[in-house]
């Protein structure tokens, strides 16, 4: 492959969401023209308060809206150069895109190791590869090695989050969608989880798209971010640029003096027509 072709491949986003709208129960408009891109090998954060549309965006990408009477009614979603909005969640996993749901969702009656092995269900009889990847997961999460014979339902919230991420890794993904990985965890454990996610990104080449309400930690680990409010992207940019933005500091990093307000209260926000739609 030529250098020009390699550079072109690297420039292509692994995920491209083009102006999608999502409606629940045929009447409730939840996402209003969301567009975003995730480069291969990157870590991108979708940020915003509870109810901003972060989880719905991830479920739209992974085609999990149908279980909640939701559907993408406009726009398109491309993963690895292929339109996937009509694909099943199972097909997406086979293509290399897998979601770690908010709240972990482990199989409580199965052991930790059995939970991890369920992540390899698409890989058939690749026993050696599966065993090798199981060892990889245990190297990233030594605590899971210690708890591998314990029922997942009797493990801590942090351990269950590790199981959920480890299970996703067992599918050999190109990309993991992480929904609120910090939810319900102690700050020290949140830091540990994000450090491991960073290692997985750097060492395994897994692209990460994470939806996170904890803007402070997300912008420390992500390279690019999109801020959502009321189902729209109201700001986007490099993580460092967002961290240093005065409005982001005030509204999302808790550094302002007047308490939390909406971006709609900011004059320069009202001047940005694309934010108002």
TAMO-V837008 format. One record per residue. N is the residue number from 1. RES is the residue in three letters. PSI is psi as a letter, one per 40 degrees, with the letter a starting at -180 (999 if undefined). OMEGA is omega as a letter, one per 30 degrees, with the letter a starting at -180 (* if undefined). Layout:
BEGIN
n:N res:RES psi:PSI omega:OMEGA
n:N res:RES psi:PSI omega:OMEGA
END
This chain:
BEGIN
n:1 res:UNK psi:h omega:a
n:2 res:UNK psi:i omega:l
n:3 res:UNK psi:d omega:a
n:4 res:UNK psi:d omega:l
n:5 res:UNK psi:d omega:l
n:6 res:UNK psi:d omega:l
n:7 res:UNK psi:d omega:l
n:8 res:UNK psi:d omega:l
n:9 res:UNK psi:d omega:a
n:10 res:UNK psi:d omega:a
n:11 res:UNK psi:e omega:a
n:12 res:UNK psi:h omega:l
n:13 res:UNK psi:i omega:l
n:14 res:UNK psi:d omega:l
n:15 res:UNK psi:h omega:l
n:16 res:UNK psi:h omega:l
n:17 res:UNK psi:h omega:a
n:18 res:UNK psi:h omega:l
n:19 res:UNK psi:f omega:a
n:20 res:UNK psi:i omega:l
n:21 res:UNK psi:i omega:l
n:22 res:UNK psi:h omega:l
n:23 res:UNK psi:h omega:l
n:24 res:UNK psi:i omega:l
n:25 res:UNK psi:f omega:l
n:26 res:UNK psi:e omega:a
n:27 res:UNK psi:d omega:a
n:28 res:UNK psi:h omega:l
n:29 res:UNK psi:h omega:a
n:30 res:UNK psi:d omega:l
n:31 res:UNK psi:h omega:a
n:32 res:UNK psi:g omega:l
n:33 res:UNK psi:f omega:l
n:34 res:UNK psi:h omega:l
n:35 res:UNK psi:h omega:l
n:36 res:UNK psi:i omega:l
n:37 res:UNK psi:i omega:l
n:38 res:UNK psi:h omega:a
n:39 res:UNK psi:i omega:l
n:40 res:UNK psi:h omega:l
n:41 res:UNK psi:e omega:a
n:42 res:UNK psi:i omega:l
n:43 res:UNK psi:h omega:a
n:44 res:UNK psi:h omega:a
n:45 res:UNK psi:h omega:l
n:46 res:UNK psi:h omega:a
n:47 res:UNK psi:i omega:l
n:48 res:UNK psi:i omega:a
n:49 res:UNK psi:i omega:l
n:50 res:UNK psi:h omega:a
n:51 res:UNK psi:e omega:a
n:52 res:UNK psi:d omega:a
n:53 res:UNK psi:e omega:a
n:54 res:UNK psi:d omega:a
n:55 res:UNK psi:d omega:l
n:56 res:UNK psi:d omega:l
n:57 res:UNK psi:d omega:l
n:58 res:UNK psi:d omega:a
n:59 res:UNK psi:d omega:l
n:60 res:UNK psi:d omega:a
n:61 res:UNK psi:d omega:a
n:62 res:UNK psi:e omega:l
n:63 res:UNK psi:f omega:l
n:64 res:UNK psi:e omega:a
n:65 res:UNK psi:d omega:a
n:66 res:UNK psi:d omega:a
n:67 res:UNK psi:e omega:a
n:68 res:UNK psi:f omega:l
n:69 res:UNK psi:f omega:l
n:70 res:UNK psi:i omega:l
n:71 res:UNK psi:i omega:l
n:72 res:UNK psi:h omega:a
n:73 res:UNK psi:e omega:l
n:74 res:UNK psi:i omega:l
n:75 res:UNK psi:a omega:a
n:76 res:UNK psi:i omega:l
n:77 res:UNK psi:h omega:l
n:78 res:UNK psi:h omega:l
n:79 res:UNK psi:h omega:a
n:80 res:UNK psi:f omega:l
n:81 res:UNK psi:e omega:a
n:82 res:UNK psi:h omega:l
n:83 res:UNK psi:h omega:a
n:84 res:UNK psi:e omega:a
n:85 res:UNK psi:e omega:l
n:86 res:UNK psi:e omega:a
n:87 res:UNK psi:i omega:l
n:88 res:UNK psi:i omega:l
n:89 res:UNK psi:d omega:l
n:90 res:UNK psi:d omega:l
n:91 res:UNK psi:d omega:l
n:92 res:UNK psi:d omega:l
n:93 res:UNK psi:d omega:l
n:94 res:UNK psi:d omega:l
n:95 res:UNK psi:e omega:l
n:96 res:UNK psi:e omega:l
n:97 res:UNK psi:h omega:a
n:98 res:UNK psi:i omega:a
n:99 res:UNK psi:h omega:l
n:100 res:UNK psi:h omega:a
n:101 res:UNK psi:i omega:l
n:102 res:UNK psi:h omega:l
n:103 res:UNK psi:e omega:l
n:104 res:UNK psi:d omega:l
n:105 res:UNK psi:f omega:l
n:106 res:UNK psi:i omega:l
n:107 res:UNK psi:h omega:a
n:108 res:UNK psi:d omega:a
n:109 res:UNK psi:e omega:l
n:110 res:UNK psi:i omega:l
n:111 res:UNK psi:i omega:l
n:112 res:UNK psi:d omega:a
n:113 res:UNK psi:d omega:l
n:114 res:UNK psi:d omega:l
n:115 res:UNK psi:d omega:a
n:116 res:UNK psi:d omega:a
n:117 res:UNK psi:d omega:l
n:118 res:UNK psi:d omega:l
n:119 res:UNK psi:e omega:a
n:120 res:UNK psi:e omega:a
n:121 res:UNK psi:d omega:a
n:122 res:UNK psi:e omega:a
n:123 res:UNK psi:e omega:l
n:124 res:UNK psi:b omega:a
n:125 res:UNK psi:f omega:a
n:126 res:UNK psi:g omega:a
n:127 res:UNK psi:d omega:a
n:128 res:UNK psi:d omega:l
n:129 res:UNK psi:d omega:l
n:130 res:UNK psi:d omega:l
n:131 res:UNK psi:d omega:l
n:132 res:UNK psi:d omega:a
n:133 res:UNK psi:d omega:l
n:134 res:UNK psi:d omega:l
n:135 res:UNK psi:d omega:l
n:136 res:UNK psi:d omega:l
n:137 res:UNK psi:d omega:l
n:138 res:UNK psi:d omega:l
n:139 res:UNK psi:d omega:l
n:140 res:UNK psi:d omega:a
n:141 res:UNK psi:g omega:a
n:142 res:UNK psi:d omega:l
n:143 res:UNK psi:d omega:l
n:144 res:UNK psi:d omega:l
n:145 res:UNK psi:d omega:l
n:146 res:UNK psi:d omega:a
n:147 res:UNK psi:e omega:a
n:148 res:UNK psi:d omega:l
n:149 res:UNK psi:e omega:l
n:150 res:UNK psi:i omega:l
n:151 res:UNK psi:h omega:a
n:152 res:UNK psi:d omega:a
n:153 res:UNK psi:e omega:a
n:154 res:UNK psi:e omega:l
n:155 res:UNK psi:i omega:a
n:156 res:UNK psi:i omega:l
n:157 res:UNK psi:d omega:l
n:158 res:UNK psi:d omega:l
n:159 res:UNK psi:d omega:l
n:160 res:UNK psi:d omega:l
n:161 res:UNK psi:d omega:l
n:162 res:UNK psi:d omega:l
n:163 res:UNK psi:d omega:a
n:164 res:UNK psi:d omega:l
n:165 res:UNK psi:d omega:l
n:166 res:UNK psi:d omega:l
n:167 res:UNK psi:d omega:l
n:168 res:UNK psi:d omega:l
n:169 res:UNK psi:d omega:a
n:170 res:UNK psi:e omega:l
n:171 res:UNK psi:e omega:a
n:172 res:UNK psi:g omega:a
n:173 res:UNK psi:i omega:l
n:174 res:UNK psi:d omega:a
n:175 res:UNK psi:h omega:l
n:176 res:UNK psi:h omega:l
n:177 res:UNK psi:h omega:a
n:178 res:UNK psi:h omega:a
n:179 res:UNK psi:h omega:l
n:180 res:UNK psi:f omega:a
n:181 res:UNK psi:e omega:a
n:182 res:UNK psi:e omega:a
n:183 res:UNK psi:h omega:l
n:184 res:UNK psi:e omega:a
n:185 res:UNK psi:i omega:l
n:186 res:UNK psi:i omega:a
n:187 res:UNK psi:d omega:a
n:188 res:UNK psi:d omega:l
n:189 res:UNK psi:d omega:l
n:190 res:UNK psi:d omega:l
n:191 res:UNK psi:d omega:a
n:192 res:UNK psi:d omega:a
n:193 res:UNK psi:d omega:a
n:194 res:UNK psi:d omega:l
n:195 res:UNK psi:d omega:l
n:196 res:UNK psi:d omega:l
n:197 res:UNK psi:d omega:l
n:198 res:UNK psi:d omega:l
n:199 res:UNK psi:d omega:l
n:200 res:UNK psi:d omega:l
n:201 res:UNK psi:d omega:a
n:202 res:UNK psi:d omega:a
n:203 res:UNK psi:d omega:a
n:204 res:UNK psi:e omega:l
n:205 res:UNK psi:f omega:a
n:206 res:UNK psi:h omega:l
n:207 res:UNK psi:i omega:a
n:208 res:UNK psi:h omega:l
n:209 res:UNK psi:h omega:a
n:210 res:UNK psi:h omega:l
n:211 res:UNK psi:h omega:a
n:212 res:UNK psi:h omega:l
n:213 res:UNK psi:d omega:l
n:214 res:UNK psi:g omega:a
n:215 res:UNK psi:d omega:a
n:216 res:UNK psi:d omega:a
n:217 res:UNK psi:d omega:a
n:218 res:UNK psi:d omega:a
n:219 res:UNK psi:e omega:l
n:220 res:UNK psi:d omega:a
n:221 res:UNK psi:d omega:l
n:222 res:UNK psi:i omega:l
n:223 res:UNK psi:d omega:a
n:224 res:UNK psi:i omega:a
n:225 res:UNK psi:i omega:l
n:226 res:UNK psi:h omega:l
n:227 res:UNK psi:h omega:a
n:228 res:UNK psi:i omega:l
n:229 res:UNK psi:h omega:l
n:230 res:UNK psi:f omega:l
n:231 res:UNK psi:e omega:l
n:232 res:UNK psi:i omega:l
n:233 res:UNK psi:h omega:a
n:234 res:UNK psi:e omega:l
n:235 res:UNK psi:i omega:l
n:236 res:UNK psi:i omega:l
n:237 res:UNK psi:i omega:l
n:238 res:UNK psi:i omega:a
n:239 res:UNK psi:d omega:a
n:240 res:UNK psi:d omega:l
n:241 res:UNK psi:d omega:l
n:242 res:UNK psi:d omega:l
n:243 res:UNK psi:d omega:a
n:244 res:UNK psi:e omega:l
n:245 res:UNK psi:h omega:a
n:246 res:UNK psi:d omega:l
n:247 res:UNK psi:d omega:l
n:248 res:UNK psi:d omega:l
n:249 res:UNK psi:d omega:a
n:250 res:UNK psi:d omega:a
n:251 res:UNK psi:d omega:a
n:252 res:UNK psi:e omega:a
n:253 res:UNK psi:e omega:l
n:254 res:UNK psi:f omega:a
n:255 res:UNK psi:e omega:a
n:256 res:UNK psi:i omega:a
n:257 res:UNK psi:e omega:a
n:258 res:UNK psi:e omega:a
n:259 res:UNK psi:i omega:a
n:260 res:UNK psi:h omega:l
n:261 res:UNK psi:i omega:l
n:262 res:UNK psi:i omega:l
n:263 res:UNK psi:d omega:a
n:264 res:UNK psi:e omega:l
n:265 res:UNK psi:e omega:a
n:266 res:UNK psi:h omega:a
n:267 res:UNK psi:d omega:a
n:268 res:UNK psi:d omega:l
n:269 res:UNK psi:d omega:l
n:270 res:UNK psi:d omega:l
n:271 res:UNK psi:e omega:a
n:272 res:UNK psi:g omega:a
n:273 res:UNK psi:d omega:a
n:274 res:UNK psi:d omega:l
n:275 res:UNK psi:d omega:a
n:276 res:UNK psi:e omega:a
n:277 res:UNK psi:999 omega:*
END
